[in-house]
C-alpha cells in the first residue's frame, strides 16, 4: 500500500516518512498539492496525508478535488490549532480524519491503517455499484418497472394489478430480474437498489 504525504516542511516529510516506513508502509513524499497532482499518482495511492496549510492549493482544496475525482481515496489532514475549524468542516465533507499537531506516532499510524481499510471497503463498494448499475441498464423497460415496484414493497399480485399483467407473468418477470441482478433474495435486491437513487433518469 502506498501512502502519499504532502507537507511543505521538509523536516515533517522526513520524520513522518521514516516513521511510516518503519511501520511497513510505502511512503511517497510531496512538497505541495500541485506536485502531488502533477505526478498523477492518485489512483495508485491507498491514503493521502496532507497538511492543511500548503502554498497555493491548500489541504482543504486538495481534499475537495480528490473527493470529486477519486471518492474512495481516503484523506487525512494534519492541522495546527488555527486550522481545526477548517479540518472539522472537511471531515463533515468526507475527509476521513484530522490530526492535530503535535501528534503521537501511534495516533497517526493507527489513523492511516484505519483509512486504508475504509478506502479498500469503499473501493469494493464502488466496483459493486458500477457492476449493479450496468446490469440495471441491460433490463428491459418492463423488467425495470417490475423491479422498481418490488423494491417499493409491492406483492406480485399488487404489481400485476398496477401493470395490467397476470400474477404468473409478474412471477416470471420477478425471476428474470433476480437472475439478471444476481441477487439471492428480495432483501438483497432492495439493498442494492438503494444505489439507484440519483443514478438513473
Buried (B, 14 or more C-beta within 10 A) or exposed (E): BBBBBBBBEEEBBEEBBEBBEEBEBEBBBBBBBBEBBEEEBBEEBBBBBBBBBBEEBBBBBBBBBBBEEBEBBBBBBBBEEEBBEBBBEBBEEEBBBBBBEEEEEEEBBEBBBBBBEBBBEBBEEEEEBEEBBEBBEEBEEBBBBBBBBBBEEBEBEBBBEEBEBEBEBBBEBBEBBBEBBEBEEBEEBBEBBEBBEEEEE
